[in-house]
């Protein structure tokens, strides 16, 4: 008898544990409402004591059908450079497969105002137009040291059901305007952004040597004793 036939005979003689029908699973004997609470516990925002369990979706087709809407209703993080082509949930070191990106409808992205953008306006528009929710969190190393130029790509995003722009935004005028603009329909332009004179000065003086060349009278107050704060303690 060949080795192959011997292996087949052994596998037939010892078929392993039986595969039970899904209808025999205690989990599916529970009411749908109770199962939903279990899924929420396993797939909600992870903590050190309660990690995320996405492998639940691979258990069987019925579980995948019942749990995938919950998992993909969560807010995923967009990569600060690669945007939605390398999404992740909670932990950047464990990214989600890009093949699953079309299922994700809620996004959060952190944007640094004091760092040049690594993406184009077109890439931003294609990544986020039409999503259900988009939160843009704005950061900068020193308040008032730069303008909103890095956010220019988001001005072309459209058809977002709920948009939020939060973080280091000065008086918040631009953030409110950008939220409304991203929630416009495709092809709509809406009202153009109208910057104040002080904001224009900051934008123009801030080009190049960001953090020093800005409007001191607006950001830092009047010059004291003929010397500004940049000259003190030197």
N, C-alpha and C positions, 0 to 999 in steps of 0.2 A: 504494500500500500504506500502510495506516495505521501510526502510530508504534507502536501496540500489537503489530500483526502483525510489524513489523520487529524489535521487541524479542524476541518469542517465537522468531522464526526464528534470531536471533543466539544465544539461549540454547540452542536445540537443536543448532545447529552447533558450539557451544563448551560442552559440558556440564560442563566442569571435571574435576578429578581423580576417578577412580572411587572409589566407596565399597566397601571390601573387607569381606568377611564377618568376623565375630569369630573364626571358626575359623582364619583366616589370620594372626591377630595373634601375634607372637612371645611376647607376655606370657602368653597362654593356652596356649602350648605348654609353659610351665614347670610343674613339679609344684605342686599346691595349697599344700604347705608352704612352698615358696620364694616363691610369690606372697604368702602371708600375711606373711612377713618384710618384703617390699617395702611392703605396706600399713601395717605397723606403723611402718616408718621414715618414711613420708609422713604418717601421721595421729597419731603419738604426740606427747607434750608438746613444743611448739616451743622452739627456742633461736634466738639471733641467726644462727647458721650453718645451722640446719635449720628453716625455717619450716613451718607447717602447710599442707597442700594439700587442703582440703575439696572443691575443684573436681574432684578425681578422681571423685567420685560422679556428676558430670554427664557423664562421658565416654560411657558407654553403659549399657544396662540391666544387663548382666552384671556390670560393675564396681560399679554401684550395689548390686546384690544381694550381692556379695561383701564390700564394704567398709563398708556402712552399719552392720552390727552392731558392727564394731570402733569406728567413730567415736562412736556413741552409747553405747558402753560406758565412755567416758571420763567423768571427773568434771567437770561444768560448774559455773560460778559463778552463784549466784542474786544478783540485784540487791539491794543493801542496803535499798532502799525498795520496789521493785516486785516483789521476790521472783522467782518463776519466770515472770512475764509478760514479762521482758526478760532472758533468760539470755545468758551469754557464755562463751567458752572462752579463758582466758589473757589476753585483751585486752578491757577494757570498752568501748573505742571501736569495737569490731567485734562488736556483739551478734548473736545468733542469732535467726532469725525465730521469733516466738511460736508459729507454726503447728507447729514442730518440738518444742515442749515435751513433748508426750505421749511422744515417743520417748526422752527423757532420763530415765535411771533413777538416776543418781548425782549428788548435789548437795553443794556447799560454800557456806556463807554466813558472812560476817563480821558480827558484831553488836557494837555499842558499848554498853556498860552505862551510860555517862555521857551518852548522848544519848537523848532521848525517841524511842520507836518511831514509825515512820511507817506502820505497818501494824497491822491489827486482829488479835485472836486468831483470828477466823474465817478471815481471809485466810491466816494461817500454817498453820492446820490443813488447809485445802483445798489449799494449795500442796504440802505435803510428805507428807501421809498416803499410805501405800502405796508410797513410793519404795524402791528397793533399798538405797541408802546415803545417809546424811545426816551431814555434818560441820558442826557449829556452832562457829565459832572466836570466842571471846569476847575483847574488848579493852576497856580503859579507860585514860584518860590518866594516872591516878595510882592505884596499887594500893590497894585497900581504901577507895576514896572513895565507893562506891555499892553498892547491893544488886543482886539478880538480877531485879528487877521487869520489866525489858525482855524477859526470856526467858519471861515468863508464857505467851505465845502458843504456844511450843513444847511446853508441858506438855500441850496438847491434841492434839498430833500422835500418830498411831498407825500400827501395822502397818509400821514401818520395819524392813527386814531387818537392817541394821547401822547403828547410830547412834553417833556420837562427839561429845563436847562437850569442847573443848580451849581452852587459853588462860588468861586471868586469872581463876582460879576459887577462889582462897584455898586451903583445905585439900582441895578437890576433891570433897567430899561431895555437894554439889548437882549437880555434873557427872555423877557416877556415877549418882545417882538419876534425873536427867533422861534419861540414855541408856537406862536400863531402862524408863522410862515411855514413851518414844517407840517402843520395840520391843514394847509390849503390843499385843494385838489390838484391833480396833475395838470399842468398847463396854466395854472393860476399864478399870478405874481404878487398880488396884494400891494400894500403900502410899502414904499421904499424906506430903508433905515435912514433916520435923520440924526446925525451925531451933533452933539453940542460943540460950541467953540472950544471949550476946555478939552473935550475928547479929541477933537481934531489936532490940537496942539500936542497932546500926549502921543497921538499916533505918529505925527510927523517927527517930533523930537525923539521918540523912542526907536525910530528906525536905526539899526546899526548897534550902537552901544546901549542896549536895553538895560534899564535899571538905574542909569545915571542921568541920561539926557531926557528928562521929562519936566513937565510944568511944576516947578517947586511951589509956586504960589497956590496951586490947586491941591497938590498931593501932600506937601509938607508944611504949608503955612509960610508966613513971611520970613525973609532972611533976617537973622538976628545979629546985630553988631557987625554988619558987613560981611559975615561969613555964613555959609550954608552948612547944613549938617554933614555934607560930604567932606568938609574940611576940618571938622572937629576931631580931636584926639589923633592928629597926625603930626 
